[in-house]
C-alpha cells in the first residue's frame, strides 16, 4: 500500500512538472524537476513519519494555519496603512506564522489521531497516560510507588493484558497461580488509590501475536508510556521511541550510593564464584562480593569497598575485609 502511494505521489509531481513545462515550452526539463521535487517530498515525509511524532507534525500544521489566519485578520484592517510598505505584509505573516508553528510543534506532543477523534466526540484529550504491563502488576511494587504519590494520571489496562493475567491465575502450576492472583489483587489495590484512574480498554491488534508487540503498538497509538519490569520489553519499546518507566531502574536509582574506601558491616551468607570469595547482601538486596572471606561465612564482618559495578541486573559491590 505504501509503495503504491509513493508511486502515485511521484507520478503527480512528474505530471505537474511536464504540464507546466508544456505551458512554457519546456516539457521534459520541468518533468525532470518534478521528479526531483517528488523524491525530495517523499524523503522528507519518510523522515517525518519515522523520527517525528505524528502529533508534533499535526500540531505544527495547525499552529502554522492558525498563525496565518490571525496575521490575515490583523493585516486586513491595516491594509490602507501598510499598502505603501509591502514588506510589512511579509513581516506580519512571518511573525505570526512562525509563532503559530513553534507553539503547535511544542504543544502537539500529545496530539494523535485518536485524541482528535475524542475531541470530536466531546471527550477531551487524555494526558499523562501510562500502560501497565503484566510484569509490573505481578511484581507488586508499583502499588507502593503509586501510594507515595510519585505516579499519577490515567493507567490503561488493555483486555488482552487482563486475559493474560487471568490465564496465569488459572494455571495448574501453584507458583504461577499465586503470582497471577497477587497481580489481580495489586490491580484492585491500585484502583482504590486516589490520584490514579485505572481504565480498562478493549483496543486490540489482531495482526500482532506477541503481547509485547501489542503493548508497544498501543503505546504508540495512545502516546502513552509503558510501566514494566521486563528488560526485553524495555529495549523493544525504546527502539520504537516509546517511553518506558522501569520499576527496576527506579529501585536501582534509589539504592544508597557507596564509594570506594567506605567501610560497611555485612553478614557473609555463602561462598562466591571465584576462589576464596564470600557473598553478602545489603538490606536493599544489593550483592556484596568480599575477597578472602570464604572462611568468614556465617559471620558479621566489617569490609572496605574497593569498587562498585552497575549492571542491567542491578548494582554489585566488591570489597575486602577491613583491618
C-alpha positions in Angstrom: 0.0 0.0 0.0 2.8 2.4 0.9 4.6 1.6 -2.3 1.5 2.4 -4.4 1.1 5.7 -2.5 4.8 6.6 -3.2 4.3 5.8 -6.9 1.1 7.9 -7.1 2.8 10.9 -5.4 5.8 10.7 -7.6 3.6 10.4 -10.7 1.6 13.5 -9.7 4.8 15.6 -9.4 6.1 14.3 -12.7 2.8 15.0 -14.5 2.6 18.5 -12.9 6.2 19.3 -14.0 5.5 18.1 -17.5 2.2 20.1 -17.7 3.8 23.4 -16.6 6.7 22.6 -19.0 4.3 22.3 -21.9 2.8 25.7 -21.0 6.2 27.3 -21.1 7.7 25.2 -23.9 10.0 23.0 -21.7 8.1 19.8 -21.0 10.9 17.3 -20.5 13.1 19.7 -18.4 10.3 20.6 -16.0 9.3 16.9 -15.8 12.8 16.1 -14.5 12.4 18.9 -12.0 9.1 17.3 -11.0 10.9 14.0 -10.4 13.5 15.8 -8.1 10.7 17.6 -6.2 8.7 14.4 -5.8 11.7 12.4 -4.5 12.5 15.3 -2.1 8.9 15.3 -0.7 8.9 11.5 -0.3 12.3 11.6 1.6 11.1 14.4 3.9 7.8 12.6 4.6 9.6 9.3 5.3 11.9 11.1 7.8 8.9 12.8 9.5 7.0 9.6 9.8 9.9 7.7 11.2 11.6 10.1 13.5 9.0 12.8 14.3 5.8 12.0 16.2 2.6 12.5 14.2 1.2 14.7 17.0 4.0 17.2 16.6 3.5 17.3 12.8 -0.2 17.8 13.2 0.3 20.5 15.9 2.8 22.3 13.7 0.5 22.4 10.7 -2.5 23.5 12.9 -0.3 26.2 14.6 1.0 27.5 11.2 -2.5 27.7 9.8 -3.8 29.5 12.9 -0.9 31.9 12.8 -1.5 32.8 9.2 -5.2 33.3 9.8 -4.5 35.7 12.7 -2.0 37.5 10.6 -4.6 37.9 7.8 -7.2 39.2 10.3 -4.7 41.7 11.6 -3.4 42.9 8.2 -6.9 43.4 6.7 -8.0 46.4 8.8 -4.5 47.9 8.5 -4.2 47.4 4.7 -4.5 51.1 4.0 -1.7 52.0 6.4 0.8 49.3 5.2 -0.1 49.4 1.5 2.8 51.7 0.9 5.2 49.3 2.5 4.7 45.8 1.0 7.5 44.2 3.2 5.2 44.9 6.2 2.9 42.2 5.0 5.8 39.7 4.9 6.8 40.7 8.4 3.3 40.2 9.8 2.8 36.9 8.1 6.3 35.6 9.0 6.0 36.6 12.7 2.5 35.1 13.2 3.2 32.1 11.1 6.4 31.2 12.9 4.9 31.8 16.3 2.0 29.5 15.5 4.3 26.9 14.0 6.5 26.9 17.1 3.6 26.8 19.6 2.0 23.9 17.6 5.2 22.0 17.4 5.9 22.3 21.2 2.3 21.6 22.3 1.4 18.9 19.8 3.3 16.1 21.5 0.1 14.5 22.9 -2.0 15.2 19.8 -2.8 11.9 17.9 -5.5 10.8 15.6 -7.2 9.0 18.5 -7.1 12.2 20.5 -8.6 14.2 17.6 -11.4 11.7 17.3 -12.0 12.0 21.1 -12.2 15.8 20.7 -14.9 15.4 18.0 -16.8 13.2 20.4 -16.5 15.8 23.1 -14.4 13.5 25.4 -11.3 15.7 25.7 -7.6 14.8 25.3 -6.2 12.4 27.9 -2.7 13.4 29.2 -0.2 11.5 31.2 -1.3 8.1 30.0 0.5 5.0 31.3 0.1 1.4 30.2 0.6 -1.3 32.9 2.5 -4.4 31.8 1.8 -7.8 33.4 5.3 -8.0 34.9 4.8 -4.7 36.7 1.4 -5.7 38.0 2.7 -9.1 39.3 5.8 -7.5 40.7 3.7 -5.5 43.2 6.0 -2.6 43.9 4.0 -0.4 41.5 1.2 -0.2 44.1 3.6 1.1 46.7 5.1 3.7 44.3 1.6 4.9 43.4 0.7 5.1 47.1 3.6 7.5 47.7 2.2 9.9 45.1 5.1 9.8 42.8 2.9 8.4 40.0 -0.5 9.8 38.9 -2.6 10.1 35.9 -4.5 7.5 33.9 -3.4 3.9 33.9 -4.6 1.9 30.8 -5.1 -1.8 31.2 -6.0 -3.5 27.8 -8.3 -6.5 27.8 -5.6 -8.7 26.3 -3.4 -8.0 29.4 -6.3 -9.0 31.7 -6.7 -12.2 29.8 -3.0 -13.0 30.2 -3.2 -12.2 33.9 -6.3 -14.3 34.3 -4.6 -17.2 32.4 -1.6 -17.0 34.8 -4.0 -17.0 37.8 -5.8 -20.1 36.5 -2.5 -22.0 35.8 -2.1 -25.5 37.1 1.3 -24.5 38.5 0.8 -23.3 42.1 3.7 -20.8 41.8 2.2 -19.2 38.6 -1.3 -19.3 40.1 -0.3 -17.4 43.2 1.6 -14.8 41.2 -1.4 -14.3 38.9 -3.8 -13.9 41.9 -1.4 -11.5 43.5 -1.4 -9.5 40.3 -5.2 -9.2 40.3 -5.1 -8.1 44.0 -2.4 -5.5 43.2 -4.5 -4.1 40.3 -7.6 -4.0 42.5 -5.5 -2.1 45.1 -4.3 0.5 42.5 -7.9 1.1 41.5 -8.7 2.3 45.0 -5.8 4.8 45.2 -6.6 8.5 44.9 -5.0 10.3 42.0 -4.9 7.2 39.9 -7.5 6.3 37.3 -7.5 2.7 36.1 -9.2 2.4 32.7 -9.9 -1.0 31.1 -9.8 -0.6 27.3 -10.9 -3.0 24.5 -8.4 -2.0 21.9 -6.5 -4.9 20.4 -4.2 -5.6 17.5 -5.2 -8.9 16.0 -2.4 -8.9 13.4 0.2 -8.9 16.2 0.6 -12.2 18.1 3.1 -11.2 20.8 1.7 -9.3 23.8 4.8 -7.1 24.0 4.3 -6.1 20.4 0.7 -5.2 21.1 1.7 -3.1 24.1 4.2 -1.1 22.1 1.6 -0.6 19.3 -0.9 0.5 21.9 1.5 2.9 23.5 2.4 4.5 20.1 -1.3 4.9 19.2 -2.1 6.5 22.6 1.1 8.4 23.0 1.5 6.7 26.4 4.4 5.3 28.4 4.8 1.7 29.5 5.3 0.7 33.1 7.2 -2.6 33.2 10.0 -4.7 34.8 10.6 -6.7 31.6 14.1 -6.0 30.3 13.3 -7.1 26.7 10.1 -5.1 26.5 12.1 -2.1 27.8 14.6 -2.4 24.9 12.0 -3.1 22.2 9.9 -0.1 23.3 12.9 2.3 23.4 13.9 1.2 19.9 10.4 2.3 18.7 10.6 5.7 20.6 8.1 4.7 23.3 8.8 6.0 26.8 9.3 3.3 29.4 9.1 3.5 33.2 11.0 0.6 34.5 10.4 -0.3 38.2 13.8 -2.0 38.4 15.6 1.1 37.2 13.7 3.2 39.8 14.7 0.7 42.6 18.4 0.7 41.5 18.5 4.5 41.4 17.1 4.7 44.9 19.7 2.4 46.4 22.2 4.1 48.8 25.4 5.1 47.0 28.6 3.7 48.3 32.0 4.9 47.2 35.4 3.0 47.1 37.1 3.3 50.5 34.0 3.4 52.6 33.5 0.8 55.4 30.4 -1.2 55.9 29.3 -4.1 58.0 27.8 -7.2 56.3 26.9 -10.8 57.0 28.7 -13.3 54.8 26.0 -15.8 53.7 27.6 -18.0 51.1 30.7 -18.8 49.0 31.3 -16.7 45.9 32.0 -17.9 42.3 35.7 -17.2 42.5 38.2 -19.0 44.8 38.1 -17.8 48.4 35.3 -15.3 47.8 32.4 -14.7 50.2 29.0 -13.1 49.3 26.8 -10.9 51.4 23.7 -8.8 50.8 22.7 -5.3 52.0 19.3 -4.5 53.4 18.1 -3.5 49.9 19.3 -6.7 48.3 22.5 -5.4 46.7 25.1 -8.2 46.3 28.4 -7.6 48.1 31.3 -9.7 47.0 34.1 -10.0 49.6 37.6 -11.1 48.8 39.3 -13.7 51.0 36.1 -14.2 53.0 35.3 -17.9 52.4 36.4 -18.7 56.0 34.1 -15.9 57.3 30.8 -17.5 56.1 28.2 -17.1 58.8 29.8 -14.2 60.5 29.3 -10.4 60.6 32.3 -8.7 59.1 33.4 -5.1 58.5 34.5 -4.7 54.9 36.0 -1.9 52.9 34.5 -1.1 49.5 37.0 -1.5 46.6 34.8 -0.9 43.6 31.1 -0.6 42.5 29.8 -2.2 39.3 26.5 -1.1 37.8 24.9 -3.7 35.6 21.5 -4.1 33.9 20.5 -6.5 36.6 21.4 -4.2 39.4 24.4 -2.9 41.4 27.3 -5.1 42.7 29.7 -4.0 45.4 33.2 -5.5 45.6 35.1 -5.3 48.9 37.7 -6.8 51.1 37.8 -7.4 54.8 38.8 -4.5 56.9 41.8 -4.4 59.1 
